[in-house]
């Protein structure tokens, strides 16, 4: 059917038209039904060598980084194994291009509303065999019961082959509707828990794919048994009232400029929150009002 300019849907009309134009309606249906989906490289609109360029940049940053400066590395009981490279957005314009990809942003606005914000952008790199990441969902700090809608979402650029041997993500299909965090009793056997592994399905994806999942979806990683590198970049978005995990106040205006107001808004430069006695900036407040798009432009 034709999607009109419908004032009752808080911007979903525009987002859905974008999804249709990008050819990802089936992925939206899969997200609704199962809580996750995979967009193959030929549908993400990026150049053929985009994943290769991202991988080269991640490898370069990993080689240059002083690992002792990463707080997580000091903890024995860290939740994820291998390297995690944080705050990518400020490190290279290539990561901004990855976050601003139209398919990536369409899923952010579909799952979180058009006032969504960037929450974090982190590379997960495993160069050697590694243990599993335990079952969890990405709604960090949101107490059970979770709302049925996502507070956050994860749009991950896959940079290498994602297979079981390479320690791909494991999902519990439909768990976005459980509306709670998994307990210790729901850890699969390959993580060391009692849950039947048949509940978990591996996400198989080639380099350049996007793995997208709802913030409530239970996921873990398979133990990585291969010697080949495995990497993805998790671009996480959140609803407007969630406190983003990463602080983008150090992001240079020169990096924001080419992408204009939309990137400025995504990284909090147009946040209406945080005002003092002068009160909120009305223009910024109007930006996040659902009626704004239909009433004013
Ligand atoms: Fe996660």
Boltz pocket constraint, residues with backbone or C-beta under 6 A from the ligand:
constraints:
  - pocket:
      binder: B
      contacts: [[A, 136], [A, 137], [A, 138], [A, 219]]
      max_distance: 6.0
